[in-house]
Amino acid sequence: MKSYIKYKNQMEGFKDVSETVKTTEKIAASAVHFLKQKVSALDTYTTEIKKTLTQLSVFYQKKDNILLQKKTTGEKTLIILTSNKGLVGGLWHKIVNTILENTEKYQSLIIVGTKGENYLKEENIQIVKLFTDFSDIPEEEEVRRVTSYIFNEFKSGRFSQVDILYPEFISLSKQMPNFKQFLPFEFDSVEMTNLEGRNIAEGDGLPIFEPSKRKLFNELLQRYIGVFFHQIIMETKLSELSARTVAMERAASKTDELIKKLTISYVKERRRRITQGQLESFAAHKTI
């Protein structure tokens, strides 16, 4: 039979765990709200860049850009987006299981996040490049380090195709592994109209380009593709934080249940000890 003091110590320990879990849940939930605002701002930014690119494509044939061209030689590469932190339920396990089911399709793997690296090392899977210096809310410079490496390797001919595997955000309680082709990038221009409501045709749009139509289009396209990747990074973080919020909510609920059970056991044991002490005292007094 456990001493009621042991029950009390266990209760105190679980209360400390409960406070930590609830704090982690609150931090993750507040970050989810902030990330949604960031994603919305990126959507607006992407839309504006795409409008400009579509206007420029009237004057310049975008198919000439190397980031849009299909290749017959080079490695088929997969970028795997994970994180440096856990406590996300089975989110990273789902990603790793998806990788294991598709490893034969890719000649090289690029990992973002130490969690992905650790899991793949256990499976003895080789990684060609690892990026781990990402904050909870990734900044543009952090994302640019990844895209610059990928762009350079694709332009050099090492990579023939680059896909992305990431946890797609479905809802707060549901995130699913998803593949998305990254390079060669598929840029689908939308039909644009000018202020008079007419469709843009040859000769309409911006009449002066500095330094050139081609350079302006190429720089904007690379920026657009970079923002596209940034959006996927942000969605990965959104999925991670959502999964962590739900996991911590469940952990808090389980911890509270354990505390209640221990409290009941503690009260019962304490009463038993007090009653036993009273009976022993009474028996000793009667004997005297």
N, C-alpha and C positions, 0 to 999 in steps of 0.2 A: 504494500500500500504506500503510495507516494505521500510524503509529508506535505502539508498544505503550504509550507514555505516554498517548496519546489514549484507548486502550482503558481504561486504568486510571482516567482522569478520568471517562469515561462510566460506568464501574462504580460509582464513588463517588457520582455524581449519581443513578443509579438506586437505589442503596442508601438514599439520603436520601428519595427518593420512596416507596420501599417502607416505610420506617419511618412516614412520614406517613400513608400509606394504611392500614397496619395499626392505627395509633392511632385513626384515624377509624372503622375497622370496630369496634374494641373499645368505643369510646364509644357508637356506634349500637346495638350488641348489648346493652350494659348498660342503655341507655335503653328498649329494647324490653321487657326484663324488668320494669323499673319501671312502664312504662305498662300492662302487663298487670295488675299489681296495682291500679293506679288505676282501670282499667276495671271490674275485679271489684268494687271498693268502690262505684263509681257504680251498678252493676247492683243491688247490695243496697239502696242509698239510693232508687233509682227504684222498686223493688218496694214499699218501705214507704210511699212517698208515694202510689203507686197504690192501695194497700189503703185508706188513709185517704180518698182521693178517692171510691173506690167506696162506702164507708160513707156519706159525705156526700151522694152522689148519690141516696140513698134519700129524703133530706129536701129536696133542691134539684134542680130540673131543669137539668142541665148544658148543655142545648141553648141556653140563654139567653146563654151566654158568647160574646162577639164573636169570640174566637179559634177558636171551633168552627163559626162560621156561614159558609156558602158565599156568595160575592158574585157579582153579575152585572156589576159595573163595576169598573174599576181595571186596573192593569198586572199582567200575569203575569210574575213575577220569578224569576230563578234565582240562587241563592247558589253560588259556585264556591269550593271549599276547596282551596287549594294551600299554599305555604310561602314562606319567604324564602330558602331554601337549595336547592342542587342536589345533584349527585353521587348521583342516585337512579335511574340507568338511564334508561329512557324513560317514567317514571311521569307526569311533568307533560305530556309530549307526548301521552300517551294521553288525559289529561283535556282538553287543548286541542282535540285532534281530535274528541272527543265533543261539545265545545261547538260547533265549526264545523258539525257535522252537525245541530245542533238549534237554531241561532240564530233561525230563523224562528218558533219556538214561543214565544219570550219577548220582551217589550217592554223589559225592563231587566235589567241584570246587576250583581250585587254580588260583589266579589272579596275573598277573604281570602288574603293572601300576595303578595309582590312578584313571584314567579315567574309567577303567573297574569296579573298586570298586564303584565309585559314581553312575554309571548307574545301577548296579545290586542292590545297596541299595535302589534305587528308586522303584525297582521291588520286594523288600523284598525277595531277593534270598540270601541264606546263603553261606558264603565263609569260607573254612577251613584254608586257608593260603594266605597271601598277601605279595608280594614283590614289593617295591616301589623305592628302592635305586639303580636305574639304570641311568647311564649317557646317553647322546645323542649317543655316540659311545661306547657301552658296552665293558668293558674289561673282560679278561678271569676270573678274580677273582669274578666279579659280577655275571657272568653266573654260575660259579662253586657253589655259594651259593644255587642257585635254584636246580641244578642237584644233589647236595649232599643230599638235603632234599628229593627229589623224589626217588633217589636210595635207601636211608635208609628206607623210608616208603614202597617201593616195596619189598625190601629184607625181611622186617619184616613181610610181609603178609597183611599189611593194604590195600594196593592197589593191585588189581588183573590185572588191565589194566589202562594205562595212555595214553590219547590222547592229541593232541595239536590243539587248534583253533587259527589261526593267519591270518593276511591279506596277502595273497600271492601277490607278485609283478608280475604284468602282463606287464605293461608299465608305463611310467611316469604319464599317465592320467588314468590308470585303475589298481585297486587293488581289489581282491575278497577274501571273507572269505573262508578258506580252513581247512579241518580236516586232521591230519596226526597221525597215530599210533606211539607212542613213546616207550612204554614198554607193553608187552615183545618186545624187539627189534628184528627186522627181518634183520639178517645179511646174505646177499647173497654174498658168496665168488665168485670171478671171476677166470677164468682159468689163471693160471700163467705159465710162461715159464722161464727157466734159460738162461744164456748167450749164450748157444749153440743152443737155439731155441727149446729144447726138453720140453715137458710138465713135470711139476713137479710131481713126483710120490713118493710113500713111500720110505724113505731112502734118498731122496734128501733134499736140503735146509741146514739149520743151524744145525750142529752136536752137539753144546754145548749150554746148556741153564743154566743161572744163575739168580735167585736161582732155578727156576723150570719151566718146560714148562707151567704148569697150571697157576702159579702165573703171569708169564710174559704175557701169553695170556689174562688173566682176567684183568690185569692192562691196557693193550693196548686196550682191548675192551671197558672198561669203559671210557678211554680217547677218543676213537673213537665216542662213543655215546654222550659224552659231547660236542665234536666238532660238531656233527650233530645237537644238540640242539642249540649250539652257532650260527650255520648257519641260523637256523630258526629265532632266535632272531634278527640277523642282517638283514634278509629279512623283518621282521616286521618293523624295523627301516627304512629300505629303502622304504617300502610302506608308512610309516608315513611321511617321509620327502618329498617323491614325491607328495603325496596328499597335503601337506602343500605348496609346491612350486606352484602347479597348483591353489590351492585355493587363495593364495596371488597374483598370477598373475591376476586372475579374479577380485579380490578385488581392485587391483591397477587400472585395466582398468575401473571398475565401478566408482572408486573415481575420476579418471581423467575426466570421462564424467560429473560427478556432478560439478567438478570445472569449466569445460567449460561452462556448463549451468548457473552456478552462475556468472561467469565472464560476460556473455552476459547480464544477468539481471542487474548486477551491473553497467555495462556501460550504459544501457538504462535508468536506474533510475537516474544515475548521470547526464546524459545529460538532462533528464526531469527536474531535480532540477535546473540545471544551466540555462536552457531556461526559466523556470518559474521565477527564480530570475532576469534574464535580463528583462523579460517582466514587472515584478512588478516595477523594477527600472526605466524602460522607462516610464511606466504609471505615476509613482510618479513625475518624472521629468517634464512630459508634463502638469501635473496638476499644478505644481508650475509656 
